[in-house]
Amino acid sequence: MTLVLDAASWFCLVAGGLFCIVGGVGMLRMPDFYTRMHAASVIETLGGGLILLGLMLQAGLSLVAVKLLMIALLIFFASPTATHALAQAALARGLRPLLDDSGVTPSKR
């Protein structure tokens, strides 16, 4: 059973790390504020969540796992709220999303 738990833990840690790397590259490559904000939210929720899950599996049933669960819940609830508030503030400030105005539908490109 320990081998299965270790394998699941390392899978979550590696997958979370890969999501963080892909999200970081996405933050550098995306063209405007809103798409960069989306990449940052992927890093925080999915990448961070998988890393925290892997750490919880490594910790076992202990106080450390409970603390990691509290951190995960905080991220799970606070991150989408903060991202939404940031997007609304940017929109209210007049920052418009970068849209494709070429008039060509995606299937005809």
Backbone bond lengths (Angstrom), bond angles and torsions (degrees), N, CA, C in turn:
res aa  C-N    CA-C-N  psi(-1)  N-CA   C-N-CA  omega(-1)  CA-C   N-CA-C  phi
1 M - - - 1.446 - - 1.523 111.25 -
2 T 1.307 117.45 -33.38 1.458 121.38 -179.98 1.524 110.81 -64.92
3 L 1.310 116.99 -36.69 1.457 121.06 179.47 1.526 110.57 -65.49
4 V 1.321 116.93 -40.82 1.467 121.22 179.03 1.526 110.11 -65.80
5 L 1.333 117.07 -42.50 1.456 120.94 179.04 1.517 111.54 -65.27
6 D 1.317 117.15 -41.14 1.463 120.73 177.29 1.523 111.23 -64.83
7 A 1.323 117.15 -40.96 1.461 120.31 179.33 1.531 111.14 -65.72
8 A 1.327 116.86 -42.31 1.473 120.24 178.09 1.521 110.61 -65.26
9 S 1.313 116.59 -39.44 1.457 121.17 179.37 1.525 111.14 -63.76
10 W 1.322 116.05 -47.18 1.464 119.33 -179.80 1.513 111.41 -68.24
11 F 1.320 117.91 -33.21 1.463 120.16 175.85 1.522 110.16 -62.36
12 C 1.340 116.98 -45.48 1.469 120.83 179.38 1.527 111.26 -64.62
13 L 1.313 117.03 -41.14 1.464 120.40 179.84 1.529 111.55 -65.02
14 V 1.328 116.80 -44.41 1.469 120.31 179.98 1.525 110.77 -68.51
15 A 1.319 117.15 -43.07 1.464 119.91 178.83 1.525 110.76 -63.32
16 G 1.325 117.73 -42.10 1.460 120.91 177.29 1.518 111.96 -63.05
17 G 1.322 116.37 -40.52 1.462 120.04 176.27 1.514 112.48 -63.62
18 L 1.341 116.24 -40.44 1.463 119.47 177.99 1.531 111.83 -65.83
19 F 1.332 116.81 -40.22 1.459 119.56 176.52 1.526 110.74 -62.45
20 C 1.326 117.29 -38.62 1.464 120.15 178.11 1.522 111.55 -65.66
21 I 1.323 117.10 -39.72 1.461 120.53 178.40 1.525 110.68 -66.62
22 V 1.324 116.84 -46.22 1.466 120.55 179.44 1.528 110.62 -63.39
23 G 1.319 117.44 -40.99 1.460 120.57 177.28 1.516 112.34 -65.71
24 G 1.318 117.46 -37.32 1.463 120.93 176.39 1.511 112.16 -64.52
25 V 1.329 116.74 -41.91 1.464 120.48 175.45 1.527 109.73 -64.60
26 G 1.329 116.41 -38.96 1.457 120.27 177.52 1.516 112.04 -62.72
27 M 1.319 117.41 -37.24 1.467 119.61 177.72 1.516 111.23 -64.70
28 L 1.321 117.26 -32.43 1.463 120.01 178.37 1.521 112.38 -78.53
29 R 1.311 117.79 -32.05 1.461 121.68 -172.15 1.527 115.03 -93.14
30 M 1.325 117.96 -21.17 1.460 119.85 -175.37 1.531 110.88 -70.91
31 P 1.345 116.21 148.11 1.469 119.44 -170.44 1.525 116.06 -82.99
32 D 1.329 119.66 -26.68 1.458 118.55 -175.83 1.530 111.28 -136.14
33 F 1.315 114.29 176.91 1.459 122.17 -173.90 1.521 112.39 -60.39
34 Y 1.315 117.37 -43.99 1.462 121.16 -173.52 1.530 111.92 -69.63
35 T 1.305 118.03 -38.73 1.468 119.24 177.89 1.529 110.80 -73.03
36 R 1.319 116.87 -32.46 1.470 118.98 174.59 1.515 111.23 -66.85
37 M 1.325 115.30 -36.90 1.458 119.62 177.71 1.528 110.60 -65.25
38 H 1.330 117.19 -36.09 1.454 121.04 176.66 1.533 110.38 -64.26
39 A 1.329 116.82 -43.94 1.464 119.85 178.23 1.527 111.21 -61.92
40 A 1.322 116.64 -38.88 1.471 120.10 178.54 1.526 111.25 -65.97
41 S 1.331 117.17 -36.25 1.465 118.75 179.10 1.525 111.47 -69.95
42 V 1.333 117.23 -31.54 1.477 120.57 175.61 1.523 109.97 -65.12
43 I 1.330 115.74 -41.96 1.463 119.58 178.54 1.526 110.07 -60.42
44 E 1.313 115.09 -46.88 1.462 118.56 -172.31 1.519 112.61 -72.47
45 T 1.330 117.70 -44.83 1.458 118.63 -174.95 1.522 112.40 -82.47
46 L 1.313 117.42 -54.11 1.464 119.56 -174.83 1.524 112.04 -78.61
47 G 1.322 117.29 -49.60 1.463 119.93 -179.85 1.514 112.47 -64.52
48 G 1.322 115.54 -49.41 1.466 119.56 179.15 1.514 112.74 -65.37
49 G 1.331 116.36 -37.93 1.466 120.22 179.02 1.515 112.36 -63.98
50 L 1.333 116.42 -42.59 1.466 119.30 178.86 1.527 111.26 -67.49
51 I 1.317 116.92 -38.64 1.461 119.53 178.11 1.525 110.29 -64.75
52 L 1.325 116.51 -43.57 1.465 119.17 178.29 1.526 111.64 -64.67
53 L 1.335 117.41 -37.78 1.463 120.12 176.83 1.526 110.91 -63.53
54 G 1.321 117.03 -42.62 1.463 120.29 176.86 1.519 112.22 -62.06
55 L 1.326 116.30 -39.62 1.462 119.61 177.60 1.517 111.59 -68.07
56 M 1.350 116.76 -36.23 1.469 119.06 177.04 1.521 111.26 -64.99
57 L 1.328 116.68 -38.74 1.468 119.29 177.35 1.529 111.13 -65.01
58 Q 1.324 117.35 -36.15 1.462 121.20 177.71 1.533 111.25 -69.12
59 A 1.345 116.27 -34.96 1.471 119.84 -176.39 1.519 112.37 -75.17
60 G 1.336 117.67 -26.85 1.456 119.69 -177.26 1.524 110.44 76.02
61 L 1.323 116.24 -163.92 1.454 120.32 178.64 1.521 109.15 -83.94
62 S 1.324 115.54 95.50 1.461 120.08 -177.94 1.521 109.13 -151.23
63 L 1.302 115.52 178.36 1.454 121.20 177.78 1.534 110.71 -66.41
64 V 1.304 116.71 -31.48 1.466 120.42 177.86 1.525 110.33 -62.38
65 A 1.322 117.58 -41.73 1.463 121.27 178.82 1.526 111.41 -64.31
66 V 1.321 116.83 -36.42 1.466 120.21 177.68 1.518 110.32 -67.03
67 K 1.318 117.54 -41.02 1.461 121.24 177.37 1.524 111.06 -64.08
68 L 1.326 116.84 -41.47 1.464 120.21 177.02 1.528 111.52 -64.69
69 L 1.330 116.64 -36.30 1.462 120.41 176.16 1.528 111.21 -64.64
70 M 1.325 117.01 -39.57 1.465 120.54 177.43 1.526 111.09 -64.31
71 I 1.313 117.39 -40.20 1.466 121.26 176.60 1.519 110.03 -63.88
72 A 1.335 117.20 -42.41 1.466 121.10 179.29 1.525 111.31 -63.22
73 L 1.321 117.27 -41.57 1.466 120.35 177.69 1.523 111.53 -64.86
74 L 1.317 116.78 -39.69 1.457 120.59 177.52 1.526 110.46 -61.64
75 I 1.322 116.99 -45.77 1.461 120.65 178.64 1.523 110.50 -64.88
76 F 1.330 116.65 -41.58 1.460 121.21 -177.42 1.522 112.03 -61.68
77 F 1.334 117.62 -37.83 1.461 120.59 -178.72 1.525 112.93 -90.78
78 A 1.323 118.66 -36.38 1.458 121.06 -173.63 1.533 112.88 -81.56
79 S 1.326 117.66 -34.55 1.455 119.90 -175.58 1.531 113.66 -64.13
80 P 1.329 120.15 -49.73 1.469 118.12 177.62 1.528 113.09 -64.09
81 T 1.323 116.53 -34.29 1.460 120.12 178.89 1.523 110.73 -66.25
82 A 1.317 116.85 -45.08 1.464 120.64 179.19 1.523 111.46 -66.47
83 T 1.326 116.84 -39.49 1.464 120.18 178.50 1.520 110.98 -64.29
84 H 1.317 116.97 -42.25 1.463 120.79 177.98 1.526 111.02 -63.87
85 A 1.326 117.09 -44.29 1.462 120.63 179.36 1.526 111.13 -63.33
86 L 1.320 116.99 -39.59 1.463 121.31 178.58 1.520 111.26 -65.57
87 A 1.330 116.80 -41.76 1.463 120.40 178.48 1.525 111.23 -66.27
88 Q 1.318 117.41 -40.87 1.458 120.56 178.65 1.529 111.27 -65.73
89 A 1.321 117.33 -38.91 1.461 120.74 178.41 1.526 110.76 -66.11
90 A 1.323 117.12 -40.82 1.465 120.27 178.39 1.524 110.77 -66.38
91 L 1.304 117.16 -39.79 1.461 121.13 178.50 1.528 110.76 -66.82
92 A 1.331 117.34 -40.88 1.464 121.06 178.43 1.528 111.34 -67.42
93 R 1.314 116.79 -29.80 1.466 121.80 179.05 1.533 111.80 -75.65
94 G 1.336 116.15 -14.76 1.459 119.69 177.03 1.521 114.53 107.57
95 L 1.309 117.47 5.56 1.459 120.47 179.10 1.522 108.62 -80.02
96 R 1.297 116.61 112.26 1.460 121.58 -177.49 1.524 110.38 -93.60
97 P 1.338 116.85 148.69 1.468 119.56 176.70 1.520 111.17 -68.65
98 L 1.312 115.60 149.44 1.453 121.62 176.55 1.519 107.82 -79.19
99 L 1.328 116.44 113.22 1.457 121.62 -178.18 1.514 110.05 -113.90
100 D 1.306 116.05 154.54 1.455 121.44 176.55 1.526 108.31 -81.83
101 D 1.319 117.62 109.98 1.456 122.57 -177.31 1.522 112.48 -103.29
102 S 1.317 117.41 21.88 1.463 119.81 -176.85 1.522 112.44 -75.54
103 G 1.336 118.48 -16.05 1.453 121.20 179.75 1.507 113.52 82.08
104 V 1.321 117.76 -0.19 1.449 122.25 -179.51 1.520 108.32 -93.60
105 T 1.309 116.83 130.13 1.462 119.50 177.76 1.513 109.26 -71.35
106 P 1.323 118.15 152.62 1.460 120.36 -176.98 1.519 114.15 -58.37
107 S 1.337 118.41 -28.17 1.456 119.61 -178.32 1.529 111.92 -77.01
108 K 1.330 119.48 -15.65 1.459 122.14 -177.88 1.515 113.67 -102.08
109 R 1.307 118.42 8.75 1.470 120.22 -178.80 1.487 111.84 -78.47
